């Protein structure tokens, strides 16, 4: 129903559910496209927090998005920047700070 013209909230929720399902099935390329489409309209807090959703989007996006889209939607995206303080390890990894050792230590602390 949502795919056939239901309201925008249901369509967006379907995209998020599909994207996370594709991540679990290791179809990261398709998942990254769906995740980027849902950044501004994310409302599925029953699945994951917005911060976790942004992390999934950033990590999948860096693998498959073209550089221009990665820069526009992920690195400079206002939605990403709004939660950047909550995920400093991921953000520092993307922004490539001059202190690579600190970036990798932060990344290691984030994943553990």
QUIWO-V874737 format. One record per backbone hydrogen bond with DSSP energy under -0.5 kcal/mol. NH is the residue of the N-H (numbers start at 1). CO is the residue of the C=O. Records with the same first field share a line. If there is no record, write none. Layout:
# QUIWO-V874737
NH->CO + CO
This chain:
# QUIWO-V874737
5->2
6->1 + 2
11->7
12->8
13->9
14->10
15->11
16->12
17->13
18->14
19->15
20->16
21->17
22->18
23->19
24->20
25->21
26->23
27->22
28->26
31->27
32->28
33->29
34->30
35->31
36->32
37->33
38->34 + 35
39->36
42->38 + 39
45->43
47->44
48->44
53->49
54->50
55->51
56->52
57->53
58->54
59->55
60->56
61->57
62->58
63->59
64->60
65->61
70->66
71->67
72->68
73->69
74->69 + 70
75->70
76->71
81->77
82->78
83->79 + 80
84->81
86->83
87->83 + 84
91->87
92->88
93->89
94->90
95->91
96->92
97->92
100->98
103->99
104->100
105->101
106->102
107->103
108->104
109->105
110->106
111->107
112->108
